[in-house]
Amino acid sequence: MLPITYYFIAHPLVGLGFGLLIALCIHNVFRRQVRIALGLWLLIIIVLFYIKVQVSGDELDGEPTELPAPQLAE
């Protein structure tokens, strides 16, 4: 399965909210409320980007970085 599938299984409320956004977008297209539908489409794209960032998690796989020790003035 795709990683996004595992994300939706682990976070069902995010999946439910995402499904509601898609349903509202389709509903507004049928009601010919184009501006609202475009706004919802933009929100769907933002949520997909958020899920992609959460699924990839590349920044957590590297070596942990530490700040250098402060130099004391003598």
C-alpha positions as CSV (number, residue, x, y, z in Angstrom):
1,M,0.0,0.0,0.0
2,L,1.0,3.6,-0.4
3,P,2.4,5.5,2.6
4,I,-0.6,7.9,2.4
5,T,-2.9,4.9,2.9
6,Y,-1.1,4.1,6.1
7,Y,-1.4,7.7,7.2
8,F,-5.1,7.7,6.7
9,I,-5.4,4.4,8.6
10,A,-3.4,5.8,11.5
11,H,-5.3,9.2,11.4
12,P,-8.9,8.4,10.5
13,L,-10.2,11.9,11.5
14,V,-7.8,13.5,9.0
15,G,-9.1,11.2,6.3
16,L,-12.7,12.0,7.3
17,G,-12.0,15.7,7.1
18,F,-10.3,15.3,3.8
19,G,-13.3,13.4,2.4
20,L,-15.6,16.1,3.7
21,L,-13.5,18.8,1.9
22,I,-13.8,16.9,-1.3
23,A,-17.5,16.4,-0.9
24,L,-18.1,20.1,-0.2
25,C,-16.0,21.0,-3.2
26,I,-18.1,18.8,-5.5
27,H,-21.3,20.0,-3.9
28,N,-20.4,23.7,-4.5
29,V,-19.4,22.9,-8.1
30,F,-22.9,21.5,-8.7
31,R,-24.5,24.5,-7.0
32,R,-22.4,26.7,-9.4
33,Q,-20.6,28.5,-6.5
34,V,-17.3,28.7,-8.3
35,R,-15.4,30.9,-5.9
36,I,-16.2,28.7,-2.9
37,A,-15.3,25.6,-4.9
38,L,-11.9,27.1,-5.9
39,G,-11.2,28.1,-2.3
40,L,-12.0,24.5,-1.2
41,W,-9.8,23.1,-4.0
42,L,-6.9,25.3,-2.7
43,L,-7.6,24.0,0.8
44,I,-7.5,20.4,-0.6
45,I,-4.1,21.1,-2.2
46,I,-2.8,22.5,1.1
47,V,-4.0,19.5,3.0
48,L,-2.4,17.1,0.5
49,F,0.9,19.0,0.9
50,Y,0.6,18.7,4.7
51,I,0.0,15.0,4.4
52,K,2.9,14.6,2.0
53,V,5.2,16.3,4.5
54,Q,4.0,14.2,7.3
55,V,4.4,11.0,5.3
56,S,7.8,11.7,4.0
57,G,9.4,12.7,7.3
58,D,12.9,12.9,5.6
59,E,14.2,15.5,8.1
60,L,13.9,13.0,11.0
61,D,16.0,10.3,9.4
62,G,19.4,12.0,9.5
63,E,22.1,12.2,12.1
64,P,21.0,14.4,15.0
65,T,22.7,17.8,14.9
66,E,24.0,19.5,18.0
67,L,25.0,23.1,18.6
68,P,28.7,23.6,19.2
69,A,29.7,24.2,22.9
70,P,29.9,27.9,23.7
71,Q,33.4,29.3,23.9
72,L,34.2,30.9,27.2
73,A,36.1,34.2,27.0
74,E,39.4,34.0,29.0
